[in-house]
């Protein structure tokens, strides 16, 4: 039979892996934003100048997603280690502040994505 600590450690590991998957998805989404813009530019630039004003916005938005994804992966490793130690010591405290910070950053990135998509029709 599993002890409560084993169950808590397994839950901690599942949370860690979920954060890693989230970080990878955010990095992939960033790459996708940039690659789709390059693909659109290749399709529309036959005989046109190679630079469009929204190209820089796509690169910046994609870069922000990729950086935040990388930070999420790094955060997950640090949090996993700290949580593991707190479980072993018997003084675990949930990190609510960082969760709300992540929600805020993802909300800003989401608003930026929507704004970027709305301007695509204008370029």
RAHUZI-V260859 format. One record per run of one state. SS is the DSSP state (alpha for helix, beta for strand, coil for the rest). FROM is the first residue (numbers start at 1). TO is the last residue. Records with the same first field share a line. If there is no record, write none. Layout:
SS->FROM-TO, FROM-TO
This chain:
coil->1-3, 45-52, 90-95, 123-123
alpha->4-44, 53-89, 96-122
